[in-house]
Amino acid sequence: MRAPVLPSALVLGALVLAGALLSLTRGAMEIPALDSLLAVGDALLGSDVAELAGHQRAVILELRLPRTLLAFFIGAILAQCGAAMQGMFRNPLADPGIIGVSAGAAVGAVLAIYLSPPDQTWWSVPLGAFATGLATSLLIYKLARGGSGTSVFILLLAGIAVSALAGAFIGFISYLSDDTRLRDLSLWQMGSLASADSARVWVAAFAFALLALRLQHHAAALNALLLGEPEARHLGIEVEPLKRELVLLVALGVGLAVSAAGVIGFVGLVVPHIVRMVSGPCHRTLLPLAALCGGLLLLVADIGARLLLAPAELPVGILTALLGAPFFILLLLQQRHRTP
């Protein structure tokens, strides 16, 4: 029995707000929740109500607030991209990380970091990540598509091959880098939200809004694709233009997410499955609930990354991998049992 959608959305929304408040208040420096909220209100209204020292206010507004917003937006982006890819491929194992799209986007970002002057990376890294992420998405789509639909076997093998090739290229760039840049690249590859700032937040917010609007516009078409491509065509869906736009949207979302926070895996795999168990497979409800759940998951993972080894910080990509890898193994076991 499926849970009602509105109560699920309200519960997720409340959990997101609670997670955001926890993210603002917890860390190496603990700041009272009320004062943290008042500091954010002061910044929005131009008032001076919060009883905080200058360094505490700077921690809230310049470090934790951008990081909290970036965590939510990137989690929501990755979850929506995962839901869209699973709907497009009609396969629960499709995920930007597993099939190599994230690794492909990382190649462009790493190349831009290596070649661009430090003051030019704000535009070169997102552009490079989007370009290589798009090329990887198109390659995976072409390889996996066959006369009888999308082959799961080829999908996974293509992801392994692309990820291996991307890893080799990134390793080569890392070998050529100096010590400082090598450390930055290594930490970035593990996924981190430590570099959150207002520019990255605005870019992520734009990508999230664009994905949410366009994917929700195609929710009915994604539902039709679940029946199969011939059935979708009989229902009046223009399948090929739809797939091209979905590939472009996923490449844009994953590219911008990778450029802002590095490679954060398994969010797009785990979240859509959790949401389907609650609300069912209809994309009209799956996509917005996945956005809320993805944002919540990355918020919680980032809080854990900050607290587990405090005052040091664990890359958030490690936590999402620790969560997602066992989940992926369970999915593979389910797929094996279903295969005749």
N, C-alpha and C positions, 0 to 999 in steps of 0.2 A: 504493500500500500504506500502510495506516494504522499509525502507531507505537503500541505498547502503551501503555495509559493509565497504569498504575502507574509505569513508568519516567519517563513524561512529567511526571507529578505530582511525583515525587521530584526531577527535574531543576529544574522550576519552583520547587519549595519551596527547594531549595538556592540558586538564583539570587536568590530573594526575600530569604533570610537574608543573602547576600553584599551585595545592594543595600542592605539595612537597615544593615549594618555600615558600608558606604561612606558612607551618608547621615549616620551618627552621627559619622564621623571627618573628613569633608571639608567644607570651607567656608572662610570668611575666616580662621578660626583652626583650624589642623590639630592634632588631638589623637590620640595613639597609639591604635590599635584596641583593644589589650588593656586599657588604662586606661579607655577608653570603656565596654567591656563590664563591667569591674569596677565602674565608677560606677553602671551600671544595676543590677548585682547588689547593690551596697550599698543602693540605694534600695529594692529589693524585700525584702532580708533584714535591713535595719537595721544592717549592718556598716560598717566603715570600712577597706576594703582598698585601694581605688584611691589611687594616689599623685598626686592632682590638687590644684591650687590651687582655692580656693573659686569663683573666677570661671569656671574651666574646668568644674568640676562643674555650675555653674549653666547654662552653655552646653549641656552634654549633656542634663541632666534637664529644664530648663525651656524650651529652644528646639528642640534637634534631635530629641529623643525624641518629643515630641508631633507634630512636623512629619513625622517618618518614619512614625509610626503613621497619621496622618491621610492622608498620601499613599497608603499601601497601601489603607486602607479606601475612600477615595473612588475610586481606580482600580478596585478590585474592584466597587464599587457600580455605576459607570458601565458597566463591561464586562458585568456581569450584566443590567443594564437593556437594553443594546444587544442582547444575545443573546435576551432575552425578546421585545423588540419585533420583531426580525427573524423569530422563530418565529411570533409572533402575526400579523404582516402577511404572512408567507411571502414575504419580500422581503429580499435582502441589503443594500439601500440604506437600510433603516429604521434610524434612529439618533436618540437624543433630541436631539442638536444639529442634525442636518440637517433634521429635520421640524418643528423649532420648539419642542419641549417645553422645552429648556434656556432658550431666549430667553423663553418664557412664564413659566417659574419665576423668571427674573431680574427680570421686571417686578414681581412681588410682593415680592421681596427688596429691590429698589431703593426701592420705595414705602415699605416698612417702615423702611429705613434713613433715609429722608428725613423721615418723619412721627414716628417713635418717639424718645423721649429716649434718650440713649446707654446708660443703665443698663437699658433695656427691650428692646434689640435682640437679646438672647440668646434670647428666645422669639418675638418678633414677626417676625424675619427668617425663621427656618425655617417658621413658620406661613404667612406671606405667600407664600413660595416654593412651599410645598406646595399651597396653595389655587389659585394661578394656574397652577402646573404641571399640576394635576389638570384644571382647566378647559380648558387648552390640549390635553391628551391626549384628552379627550372630544371636543373640537371636531375635531381631526385625524382621530380614529377615525370620526366621523360623516361628515366630508367625503370621506374616502377609500373608505369602504365602499360597495359597489354590489351589484347583483344577481348579478354574476359574480365577486365577490370584491373584493379591494383593488386599486385602480388605482395603479400606480407614478407615473404622470403626475400625477394629482391629489394624491398623497402629497407629491411634491416641490414642486408648485406651492403647496399649502397651507403647507408648511414655509417657502417663500420669503415668502408673504404674512404669515404669523404673525411671522416673524423681522423683517420690515420694519416691521410695526406695533409690535412690541415695541421695536425700535430707535428708532422715532420717540418712543414714550412715554418711554423711558429718556433720550433726548436732551432732551426737554422737562423732565424732572426735573433733569437735570444743568444745564440752563440756569438753573433757579431756585435752584440750590445756591450756597453761598458757596465761596470758593477752596479752603478746607481740605476740605470735604465733596466738592467736585468732584474733587479729586485722589484722594481715597479711592475714590469711585465709579468713576473711570477705571481705576485699578489693579485694582479688584475685578472689573470687566467683562472684563479680560484674563486673569483666573484667577491666583490666587496662594495659596500655602500659608503665607505669612509670618505670618498671624494665628492659626496653630495653637495651641491650648491644650487643657488637660485636658477642659474642657466639650465642645468640638467633637469631640474624640477619642471621648468616651463616646457622644455622639449618633451619630456616624458608625459606631461599633462596633455600636450597637443596630440601626441601619438595615441594616448589612451582614448581621448575624445573622438578622434578620427576612426579608430578601430571600433569603438563602441557603436558609433552611428552607422558605419558602413556594414559591419557584421550583423547588427540587429536588422538592418534593411534587408539582408540576405537570409534571415533566419528561416523563412518559409522555404526558400530554395534549398537550404542545407537540409531541412527536413525531407524534402523531396529526394535529395541525393541519397539519403539513407535507404530508399527503396531500390536504388540502382540507377545508373545513368539512362538506360532505355526508358524506364518508367518516368524519370524526371523529364525527359524530352517529351513524352506523351502528355505530361501535365503542363507543357508550355514553357519549361525552363530552358534557357539558352545555356547549355552546360559548359561549353568551352570558354565563352567570355566570362562566365561566373568563375571558373577555375583560375583563369588568368588573373582576375581581380583578387581572388583569395590568395593566390601565390604572392602577388604584389603587396597586399596588406600584411601578410605574415612576414614577408621579408623586411618590410618597413618597421613593423613592431619589434621583431627580434633584433634587427640591426641597431635600432636606437637603444633597446634594452642592453644589448651587449656593449655598445659604445659607452653607456653611462655607468654600468656596474660590472662589466666583465661577464664571464660565462657562469650563469646560474641555472643549473640543470634540474629537470624533473618536475618543476612547478607545472608546466603545461601538460605533463602526463598524469600526475596525481590528482590535481584539482578537478578536472572534468569528470573523472570517475567518482570522486566523492559526491559531486553535485548530482550526477545521474542517479546515484543510489537514493538521494533525497527527493529530487523533483522529477526524475524521468528524463528521457532523451530529447524532448522538444527544445529546439534551439532558442525559441522565444524566451524561455525561462532559463535555459542552461547558460547562455552567454552572460546575462547580467549577474546571475548568482555565481558563476565561475569568476567573474571579475572581483566581486566582493570577497569570495573565498581565497582567491589567489593573492589579493592584497593583504588579507589577514594572515595567510600562511607566511608570506615573506616578512611581514611585520614581526611576527612571533619568532621566526628564524633569526632575524637581525637582532632582536632583543637577546636571544640566547647567545648569539655570536659575541655580543658585547659583555655578557655577564659570566659566561662559563670560565673564561681565563682572565677575568678582570684583575689588574688594570690593562692587561694585554687584550688583543682582539682577535677572534677567530674569523677567518674568511667565511662569509655567509654561504657561499657555494658549497663548502664542505658539509654544512648541516643539511642543506637541501639534498645533497647526494646521499648522505647517510639515511635520510628519510625515504628518498625516491628509489634507491637501488633495490631494497627488499620488496618494495611495492611492485617494481617492474618484474622481479623474479616471480612473484605471485601471479601477475598477469600472464607471464609466459607459461606457467604451469596450467592456468585456466585454459589458455589457448590450446595447449597440447591435449588436454582432456577432451576438448570440443572437436578436435580434428579426428575424423574417422580413420 
